[in-house]
């Protein structure tokens, strides 16, 4: 009977007691453990399976947590978490109140830097290395593990550029598997492919940046990795190790279908086959698919429409345009700043860029939105997918700040559709010839409209809609929160006191409608799936103050705190933004 090692390991210190020849057995156990948990609890799979050997080798060779290990993004850190004292409660990963799906500083001393977005590891690890130098510590090792998609981002190159002119004790490990969430793109990806094949004729780019380069080596060969890491420990200054891995290693389907098995949902742990969710044939579409199919429909009618996504063709559903009209659809890689300014450049030439970026990732291109788009009043159309609370990815991924950080920018229109038909119609309206930029935010997941593909209707900019007429209290909602408000009103025995308005536009506001609302209702309640500080409710408060209205105003939304992970339903309940909690609140308003 084969020895079992993983059940006895609760820290890297215990891992280092193993003989090196026993580590391949541990690797298989660790791989099986990850598969068994993720099969039933869901989460990110392929990335962690691909770095099992690398993870073991890093903790075996380096004296973590004294030696500081930074994982880029953190999709690949499940093995790291399991080996650093979180094995027994790993089944709570990404669950409400459980472990975070990403490295998190307040969760473990081994999580040296909190991550979730890409390309931050090199800068963070360099900061740690310089800090050690300044303290007179020349022995602590600092390791950044970054993928081939993430290293193509501008911030990663900024970190490499700085590190190359220091003598910092920094090791950058490139985990090269040719894929992020979708396949990697760009000239650097081609360069790395040529390096792996031995056909690259140019000088080594990393040596040119003054790194001691080694590799590429097989990232699944434990003795070779350990040997190389031990050698690199003896070299001073910035070092670069190029490691070749296979995303999804050890599970056939995850190796063959790397996009699907990045985060596959539930699957059979023995066969690897996905477990189909029971879904009625009659169900509303995902908002991302409404965008994806509608842009194709519009682009076939309007040859000036261009689609842009920073490394999210599947998540944004721009993949449909990339398949049908590839010459006008661009995946620019993990490069949100470039995506925005690229779109601005297109707009100067009379083209109509549809720039689709997750709400949480547009934060990374804030200067470009202001400096390159808004100041020049260029009609770039931003589509902010995953707006609002997004679920188990947690604080790094919730798209709750967009209304607040965009609302203060001059020239920018902000719209939030309450359903799929409204999304289609604003897409149609935007490409008719707006003279200024617009941001359109919509949530993750499915909408509410089965028969969503209706003929296009132009939306008048800056107009809201009354959904229900009442007597005393006006509820103003934005986006898909209209559905939650309607459900809350349905739960009341008597809802005659309440009017309900879908404002649609956060900027410009429907001023005529607002004046009428404030003159005919004594209490105004705003509801948004976004930060209340500076958001939609704040805009209504500013309107009220500007016009000297004395109505009672209640602002409901995401409180002034970072919301952790859990299902969207659990998170809404935790902040009393679900239909049941809202109905209780509304009932108290009229008691």
N, C-alpha and C positions, 0 to 999 in steps of 0.2 A: 504493500500500500504506500502510495506516494506521501511524503511528508507534507504537512500543512504549516505554512508560515504566517500568512496574513492575519489569522485570528490572534496571534501572539504579539502583533506589532501595533502599538498605539502611539509611537513617536519615531522620528528618524534615528534617535539614539539607539532604539531597539533594532531598527533596520540595519544599522552599521555593525551589529554583532553577528550578522549572517555571513557565511562563507560566500565568496563571489560566485562559486559554481551553483549555489542554491538560488541565485537571483532570477534566473529564467523561470523557475517554478513559481516564485513570488509574482513575477510578471503575469503569468497565466491566471493565477488566483485573483490578482488585482483586476485584470481585464474581465474575468467572469463576474466579479463582484459588481463592477460598474454596469455591466450588461444586465445583471439580475435586478438591480435597483431601478435603473432607468426604464427597463421594460415595463414596469408596473407604475412607477411614480412619474415618468416622463422627465424630460430635460434635454440638455445638449449631450450628444453621444459620440459622434464621429471624432470630434477634436480630441477628446480625452483618451479615446482608444488609441489614437495615433501616437501619443506621447507617453505611453506606459513605461517603456524602457528608459526613455530620457528622464522621466520623473524619478524613477527609482535611482538612476545613476546620479542625478543631481543631489538628492538627499543622502546618497551613499558616500559620495566623494566630498561634498561640502559640509561644513559644520553649521547647518541651519538650526536655529534661526539667527545665530551670531553672523554667519554669512548670509547675506540678504538676497533673496530670490524674488524677482518681480515677473509675473506672468502678464503678457499683453492681452487685453480684452478679458481673458479668464475663462473662455469657453472650454479650454483644455485643462482646467485645474482640478478636475474631480479626483484624479489619482493623488494629487498633491494634498487635497483635503483629507482623503481617506488615510493617508500615511502620517498625517500630522494631528492625530487625536480626535478625528471626527467620524471615524468608521462606524461607531455604534449608533449615531444618530443621523447618518448620511441619508437614511430613507426620508428624512424631513426636508431634504434639499428642495428649495424653491417652493416649499409649502408655507402657508400662512403661519408665522411665528417660528418657522424652522430655519435651517441653514440657508444662507444666500447662495444663489447659483454662481456667484462670482467671488473672487478673493475680496475680503473685507477686513479692514484693520481691527475693528472692534470685535471681530469674531475669533481671531486667533493671532498669537504673536508671530506665527509663521506666515501670515498674510501681511507682508511688509508694506504693500501699497494697494489701496482700493482701486479696482478697475471695472470696466464694463464697456467703455468706448475703446477704439483701437489706437495703437501707435503712440501710447504714452510711456511705455516701459523703459525705453532707452533714456529719455530725459529724466525720468524718476530715478532710475538706477544710477545715472551719472550724478544727480544731485546727492544721492546717498554716498557715493564714492568720494566726491569732493568734500562732503561733510566729515567723512572719516579721516581724510587727509588733514583737514583743518584741526581736527582733534588730536592729531599725532598718531592715529591708528593706521598703520601701513599693512596690517595683516588681514583685515576683514575683506572677504571677497564680495563682489556685487555682480549679480547675474541677471540679465534681461533676456527672457525667452519671447521671441516675436515671430509671427508667421510671415510667409512670403507676400500675402495680400496686405498685411498691416505695414510692412516695412516700405511699401511703395508710397505711403502717405507722406505728405510734406513734413509733418511734425517729427516723424521718425528720422527723416534726413536732416532736419534741424539738429536733432540730438546727436546723430553721427558726426555731423559737421563740427559741432562743438567738442565732442569727445576726442576727435582725432588730433586736436591741438593741445590736449592735456596729457598728463601722465597718470591719470586716474586708474585705480585698480578695478577695471570694468571689463566684463565678458558679455558680449552680445551673442546669443545663440539664435541662429536663423532656423526655425522649424519649417522646412521647405516641403510642402506637399502639393503645391500648385493649385490650392483652393482655399478660399476663406469660407464664406457661406455659399457663394456661387464661385465658379471658376475664376482664378486670378486673371487679370487683364493687364495690358500695357507693355511698354518696351522693357521694363525691368524684369517682368515675368519671362519675356523671351530671352533676356540675358541669362537669367538663372537656369532656364531650360538648356541653353547652349553650354553653360558651365557643367551641368549634370551630364550632358552628352560628350563633353570634352571637345566641342566644336567652336567654343568662343575664342575669337582671334584677338579681341581687344584686351588691354591691360585689365587686371582685376580691379573692379571699382572700389572694393572695400580696402584693398591695399593702398590704392590711390588716396583714400581718405585717412591713411596713416594707422590702420588697424593691422595687428598681427593676424593674418587670415590663415585658417586651416580648414580643410575639407575639399569637396563635400564627402561626408562619411555616412554610412548606413545607420540611421537612427533606431534601428531595431536590433542592432548587434551590441548587446550589453558589454561584453569585454572590451570591444573597440571604443565605445563611448567612454567607459570608465578610464581606460588608458589615456585617451585624449584629454579628458577633463583633469586628470591628475597631472598631465604635462603642462596644461595651460595654467594651473595653479602656480607654477614656478616662474611664469613669465610676467614681467611688470608691464604696466601701461595698458592701453585699450586693446582688446583681443576680440576676434570674430570667429565663431565656429559655425560652419555650414553643415546642417544635418538634414538628410533626406528621409522623410517618413511617409507613411501611407495613412491618410485619414480614414478612420473606421477599421484600422488593422485588427484582425482577429474575428470579425463578423463579416461573412461573405457579402451579405446584402449592403452593409455599410460601406464596404470597399467599392462595390459596383455602383451604388446609387448614393454618391457622397452628398449631393444637395439634399435629397430626401432625408437621409439619416444624420444630417447635422443636428436636427431636433425632430425625431421621427414620431413623437407621440408614443402611445403604447404599442408594444410588439411582443411576439412570442419569444421568450428568452432562449428557448431551445432551437427553434427553427429560424429565428430572425424575421419572420414574416410579420408585416404590419397588421395590427388588429383594427379592422374597419369600424369606425364609429357608426352607430345607427343614425342615419339621417334620412328624413323624409325626402322624396323626390321634389315635393313642393316646399322649398325653403328659400329664404332670401339670400342674395349673393353676398360675398365679402365686399366691403367697400373697395379694397384694393383691386378686385376683379372688375368692378364697375368702372374704375379709373382705367384699367388696362384695356378693356374692350372698347370703352368710349373713345379713348385717344386714337385707337386704330380707325374707328368709324369716322371720327372727325378728320384725321390725317389723310384719309382717302379722298375727302372732299376739299381739303385745304392743304395744298402742297407746301405751304410755309411752316407748318407745324413740325417742331423738332422735339423728340423725347430725350430726357436726360435723367440718369440715376447714378449716384455714387455707390457702386458695388451692391445694389439691391435690385437687380432685375426680376428675381423671383418674388421677393417680399413686396415689391411695389407693383408687380404684375406688368411692368414695362416689357417683360419678356415677350408678350404677345405682339407688340410693335416691332421688337427686335427680330422676331420670326417673320413677320409679314412685310415690314418696310425697314430692313436692316440699315439702309444707307442714311436713314433719318432718325435712328435711335442709338443713343450712346451710353454705354456703361463706362464711366471715367475712373473707376476704381475707388478706393477709400480716400476720397479727395473732395470733401464737401466745399471747401473754399474754392477750389478750382471749378467745381460744378457750377457754383453761383456766378463767378466771373466769366466763365465760358458761356453761360446762358446770356449774360449781359452783352458779351461781344456779339453773339448771334442776333440779339435784339437790335443792336445798332445798325444792322444790315437789313432790317425789315422782316426778319424771320420771327416766328412765334415760339419761343422756348417754353415747353412744359417741363419744369424742373421738379422732379419728385424726390423729396428727401424726408425721412422720418423726422417728426417734430423734435425729438431729442437730439438728433444729429445736426439739425439746422443751427443749433446753438453754436456749433463749431465754426460756422461761417457768418457770424453776426456782423463782423466788420464789412464783409463783402456785400451783405444785404444793404447796409447803409451806404458805404462808400462807392460801390460799383454799380448798384442798381437804383436805390432810392434817390440819392443826390442828383443822379442824371435822369431820373424819372423815366427809366426804361421799362417797357411793358413786359417784364418777365413774369411768368405765371408759376407761382410756387404751389406745389401740392404737398401738404404736410400730413403724411400718413402716420398712424399710431399716435394721434393726438389724444390727450387725456390719460387716464390710468390704463396701463397696458397689461398688468398682471404679474406673472411670476419672475420676470426679469428685474423688477424692483426699481429702486430709486434712480439708478443710472439710466433707465430707459423710459420712465413715465414722461409723456409729452405734455406736461402741465404748465410750462412756463412761457409757451409761445405767445399767448394773447398779451401777457404783460410785457414781454421784451419786444414784440412787434408793434404794439399799439402806440408807442411813443415815436415811431418813425414817420416823418412827414411823407406825403405822396402815396403811402401804401394802403391799399384796400385790404380789409380782413373779412372773410366770409366763412361761415360754418354751416354746412347743410344739415338739416335734421333727418334726411333720408336719402336714399340712392337717387331718386328722381331729381332732387334738388342738386345733387352732385353733378349729374349729367347736364342739367340746365346751366349751371354756372360754368362748367367746362365749355359748353357751347357759346355762352355769352362772352367768356373771356377771349375766345379766339376770333370774335367778330371785329375786334379792333379797339381794345382798350388803349388809352393814352398814358397809362400809369401802371405800376406793378400791383399785383394782387396775390395775397396768400390765402389758400383754401385749406382748412384743416378738417380732418375727418378721422374717426376712430379705427382701432383695430377690430377685426372680426366682421360678423355678418350684420347686415342692416335689417330692415323690417318689411321690405316691399317685395312681394313675389313677382308681380308684373311690373318690373322696374324699367324695362326698355321701352319707354314711351317716346313719341315724337318730341323733338327739342322745342323748348319755349325760352325766349329771352327773359332774363331777370333784370329788373330795373335796379341799378346800383343804389344802395343805401335805403332799401325798403324792407320793412318787416311785415309780418302777417299775424292777424288775430286768429287764434285757433279756437277760443272759447270766450263767450261773453258772460261776465258776472257783474256783481253790484258794488263791491267795496275793496277787494284786495286784487291787485294785478300781479301775476307771476310772469316775469320776463326770463325766458330761457334762451340758450344759444346752443346750436348744434343738436346732437342726438340726445341731449338732456331733455328735449321736448317729450321724448317717449317716456322717460322716467316720470316727468311731471304729470303726463296724462294718466299713467298707471296710478300715481299717488292720488289724483283727483277721483279716479274710479273707486278707490278704496274708501272714500268718504261717504257717509250716509246722505249728506247734503252738501253739494259743491256749488250751490247757486251764488255764494258770496265771491267766488273766484273767477276772474278773467285770466286767460292764458295767451301770451303773445310769444311767437317765435321771432326774435329780432333779426336773425340771419346775419346781419352785418354788425360787427363790432366797430368797424370804421369804414365809411362814415355811418354814424347812427341815423336811424329814421327819426329826425327831429320832430316832424309834424305828428307822428304817432306818439312819441314820448310826451309832447305837450298835452295831447288829448288824454293820455293815460294818467298823468300827474294831476290833471284837472278833474278827473272823474273817479279816482280811487284814493282812499285815504292812506293805504299801505301798499308799498311796492316791494316785491321780493325778487331778487335776481338769483338765478341758478346756473352754474357753469361747471364743466368738468375741467377746471383749470385753476391755477393759483388765484386766490382772492386778492392778494396784494398786487395791485396794478392791473388787474384783469378787466373782464367785462363789467362786473359789478362796480368796480372803481370808476369805469367810464360813465355809468349811470349816476353815481354819486357826484361826479364832477358836473354832469349836466344839471343835476338838482341844485347844486351850490351856485352854479353860474346864473341860473334863472330864479334863484331865491325861493325855491319850493320848500315847503315845510312838512311834506309828507313823511311818514315813518318809512325808513328804508332798511331792509334786511338783505345782507349779501351772504349767499351760501355757495360754497365751492370747496376747493382743496385748501386746507388750513396752511398756515405758515410753518410748515415742517416738511421734511423729506419723508415720503410715504414708502414703506418697505414693500416686500413681495407677498404675493398671494393671488388668488383669483380676483378678477375685477369685481365680482359680486361681493367677495369677502372684504375687499378694500373699501368699496362704497359703503358697506354696512359699518365698517369700523369708523368712518367719518360721518355717518348719518346722512349719506347722500343717495341711499337706495330708496325705492318707491315706498316701502313700508315706513321707514323712518321719516320721510318727507310727509307722508299722510298724517302721522302722529303730530308732527310739527305744525302742519296746516290746521289740524283740528284745534290745537291750542290757540291758534291765532283768532279763532272765532268763538271760543268758549267764553 
